[in-house]
Amino acid sequence: MSAPIIGSSVSPSGLTAVQANSTKPKHIIVIGAGAFGGWSALNLLRKGARVTLIDAIEAGNPLASSGGETRVIRHAYEQRIYVDLVVRALEMWKENDRRWGTRLFNQKGVLFMGQEREFIDAAMTHMEAAGVNIEILQGADIAQRYQQLNPENLKWAVYEPDAGYLTARLACIAVRDAFIEEGGEYRLARVAPGAISAGEMAGVLLEDGSRLQADQYVFACGPWLKELFPEVFADLIKVTRQELYFFKPPAEHSKAFNQDLPVWAEVGTPFFYGIPGNGGVFKIGDDTRGPEVDPTTQSRSPTQTGIDKARAFMEYRFPAMKNASLVDARVCQYSETKDYNFIIDRHPQAQNTWLAGGGSGHGFKHSPALGEMIADQVLGNRPSEEKFTLSRFS
Ligand SMILES: Cc1cc2nc3c(=O)[nH]c(=O)nc-3n(C[C@H](O)[C@H](O)[C@H](O)COP(=O)(O)OP(=O)(O)OC[C@H]3O[C@@H](n4cnc5c(N)ncnc54)[C@H](O)[C@@H]3O)c2cc1C
C-alpha cells in the first residue's frame, strides 16, 4: 500500500537524496482534504508524485473551514503577494472549471467599500500594478449604481468586475473527485503524526492502529493543526468561532438582491461582507474574530446576539431587506495566525513533514495557487515563501 521510507539526508540545497537520485515517483501523504490539502494533493499528483490523500471525515465536511457553501474571491488586498496569488488562483479556478465542466467560480463582481482610504489606496496600487480590472467609485456614484444600498458614511468603493464567489464545499468535492480520477489514492481515516527522531517523522498513524509511510508528509488539517502539533502551533494559531447568516430577500426585491447586487464587503469595524444570490438567499458574515473554540466540539447553533448584529447592519445598509426572514445560519471557524498570513513550512523538527494552514479567514480563494506553491516546495522546486514561514514568528 505505501512505500517504505527511504533513508535520506538533507543536501545544502535542501533537496533530499531521494529527490535528487530516484527516478521512482516520490510518495507523498497529504492529510486533510480541505481547500489547502485537496489542492496540494492534486498539484503534487499533476507534477508527477505518487499521492495519498487522507481525511478524517470527508472533503469539504461541515466541520471543516472549507465546508461552507460559498467563499468570496477578490483581489483587493493590502499586500502584493495576495494580489498575485489571487491572479494565479483565478486562472486555475477557471481552467479547472473548464476541464471539469463545473461552475465553481461565479463571476458576480465584488464591491469593496468603506470610510477610510488607507486600505483601498494600498490595494489599488497593487491591483493596478498586477493588471487587475477595477473601477473606483466615490460616494455619489455608489448611490447611483447600487440603489439597493444606503450610501450613508461610505466615502469610496472599488468594484472588481472579474471577481465573485466560489462554491466552497462543492469545490472540495470536485478537487477530490479529480484527484481520484487522475490516479490519486484517497482514504478516509483519522491520522496522528508519527514519532519524530533524527530530524524525520517515521510515518503516520491511523486510528485502526496501522502505520503508513511515505517520502514526505503534508499536514493540511486546518483548525485541527493546533491539536495535532501543539508544540508548534499553541501560540501561533487561534481557532475562532465565526457565524454566517442567510436571509431571504422580499419577493419584490428578489432581482435587486439576487441578481443585480455583486458580492460586497464593507471594510471597517465591524467588517461585514456578503454574497447575494447563491440559492436565492442573501448571505452575510461578520469578519470580527469570535471567541476561541475547539473545532470538533463547538456549538454549531448561531447566537441571538450575532443574528441581531447582522440584521441591524443589513437593515441599515440594505434598507429593502428590513424584516427579511432568516432562513439558515452556519457556524464555522477561522485558523487565525498573529499576522493573518498563512503558514507553509516544514515542521521545525522533521524535514520530511510539511505544515500548511493558518488560513486566517481568507485562504479559500487562494487554494489552487497555494496548492501549487506547496507542491513545488515539497518537491524541492521552489524555495520557501518568507511570509509564510514559521521562523517569521521567532
Ligand atoms: C465563516 C468563514 C468564512 C470564510 N470566508 C472566506 C472567504 O470569503 N474567502 C476566502 O478566501 N476564505 C474564506 N474563509 C477562509 C477559508 O475558508 C479557509 O482559509 C480555508 O477553507 C481553510 O482550508 P483548510 O484546508 O486549511 O482547512 P479545512 O477546510 O478545515 O480542512 C482541514 C481538513 O483536515 C481534516 N482533518 C483534520 N484533522 C485530521 C486528522 N487528524 N486526520 C485526517 N484528517 C484530518 C478535516 O476533516 C478537514 O477536512 C472563510 C472561513 C470561514 C470559517
The ligand as a MOL file (V3000), in Angstrom:
LIG
                    3D

  0  0  0     0  0            999 V3000
M  V30 BEGIN CTAB
M  V30 COUNTS 53 58 0 0 0
M  V30 BEGIN ATOM
M  V30 1 C -17.1100 31.5720 8.0460 0
M  V30 2 C -15.9190 31.6020 7.1530 0
M  V30 3 C -15.9030 32.4480 6.0580 0
M  V30 4 C -14.7990 32.4820 5.2140 0
M  V30 5 N -14.8420 33.2880 4.1140 0
M  V30 6 C -13.8220 33.2430 3.2340 0
M  V30 7 C -13.9380 33.9470 2.0090 0
M  V30 8 O -14.9630 34.6020 1.7410 0
M  V30 9 N -12.9160 33.8630 1.1210 0
M  V30 10 C -11.7950 33.1300 1.3810 0
M  V30 11 O -10.8950 33.1190 0.5570 0
M  V30 12 N -11.6700 32.4470 2.5320 0
M  V30 13 C -12.6600 32.4820 3.4520 0
M  V30 14 N -12.5800 31.7620 4.6090 0
M  V30 15 C -11.3270 31.0420 4.9270 0
M  V30 16 C -11.2200 29.7170 4.2160 0
M  V30 17 O -12.4690 29.0760 4.1660 0
M  V30 18 C -10.1680 28.8690 4.9280 0
M  V30 19 O -8.9450 29.6100 4.9870 0
M  V30 20 C -9.9100 27.5540 4.2160 0
M  V30 21 O -11.1180 26.9030 3.9350 0
M  V30 22 C -9.0310 26.6760 5.0930 0
M  V30 23 O -8.8800 25.4230 4.4800 0
M  V30 24 P -8.0110 24.2840 5.1360 0
M  V30 25 O -7.8410 23.2410 4.1160 0
M  V30 26 O -6.7840 24.8750 5.7660 0
M  V30 27 O -8.8740 23.7440 6.3850 0
M  V30 28 P -10.1740 22.8170 6.4230 0
M  V30 29 O -11.1060 23.1620 5.3610 0
M  V30 30 O -10.6820 22.8590 7.8280 0
M  V30 31 O -9.6420 21.3670 6.1020 0
M  V30 32 C -8.9510 20.5730 7.0380 0
M  V30 33 C -9.3080 19.1220 6.7590 0
M  V30 34 O -8.4620 18.3000 7.5610 0
M  V30 35 C -9.2060 17.2030 8.0250 0
M  V30 36 N -8.5430 16.7160 9.2240 0
M  V30 37 C -8.3550 17.3930 10.3840 0
M  V30 38 N -7.6930 16.6230 11.2710 0
M  V30 39 C -7.4560 15.4450 10.6590 0
M  V30 40 C -6.8110 14.2520 11.0450 0
M  V30 41 N -6.2690 14.1110 12.2650 0
M  V30 42 N -6.7390 13.2320 10.1770 0
M  V30 43 C -7.2750 13.3330 8.9280 0
M  V30 44 N -7.9000 14.4590 8.5030 0
M  V30 45 C -7.9890 15.4980 9.3550 0
M  V30 46 C -10.5850 17.7820 8.2750 0
M  V30 47 O -11.5980 16.7820 8.2840 0
M  V30 48 C -10.7400 18.7680 7.1290 0
M  V30 49 O -11.3900 18.1930 6.0130 0
M  V30 50 C -13.6690 31.6880 5.4810 0
M  V30 51 C -13.6780 30.8280 6.5800 0
M  V30 52 C -14.7950 30.7720 7.3910 0
M  V30 53 C -14.7840 29.8310 8.5630 0
M  V30 END ATOM
M  V30 BEGIN BOND
M  V30 1 1 1 2
M  V30 2 1 2 3
M  V30 3 2 2 52
M  V30 4 2 3 4
M  V30 5 1 4 5
M  V30 6 1 4 50
M  V30 7 2 5 6
M  V30 8 1 6 7
M  V30 9 1 6 13
M  V30 10 2 7 8
M  V30 11 1 7 9
M  V30 12 1 9 10
M  V30 13 2 10 11
M  V30 14 1 10 12
M  V30 15 2 12 13
M  V30 16 1 13 14
M  V30 17 1 14 15
M  V30 18 1 14 50
M  V30 19 1 15 16
M  V30 20 1 16 17
M  V30 21 1 16 18
M  V30 22 1 18 19
M  V30 23 1 18 20
M  V30 24 1 20 21
M  V30 25 1 20 22
M  V30 26 1 22 23
M  V30 27 1 23 24
M  V30 28 2 24 25
M  V30 29 1 24 26
M  V30 30 1 24 27
M  V30 31 1 27 28
M  V30 32 2 28 29
M  V30 33 1 28 30
M  V30 34 1 28 31
M  V30 35 1 31 32
M  V30 36 1 32 33
M  V30 37 1 33 34
M  V30 38 1 33 48
M  V30 39 1 34 35
M  V30 40 1 35 36
M  V30 41 1 35 46
M  V30 42 1 36 37
M  V30 43 1 36 45
M  V30 44 2 37 38
M  V30 45 1 38 39
M  V30 46 1 39 40
M  V30 47 2 39 45
M  V30 48 1 40 41
M  V30 49 2 40 42
M  V30 50 1 42 43
M  V30 51 2 43 44
M  V30 52 1 44 45
M  V30 53 1 46 47
M  V30 54 1 46 48
M  V30 55 1 48 49
M  V30 56 2 50 51
M  V30 57 1 51 52
M  V30 58 1 52 53
M  V30 END BOND
M  V30 END CTAB
M  END
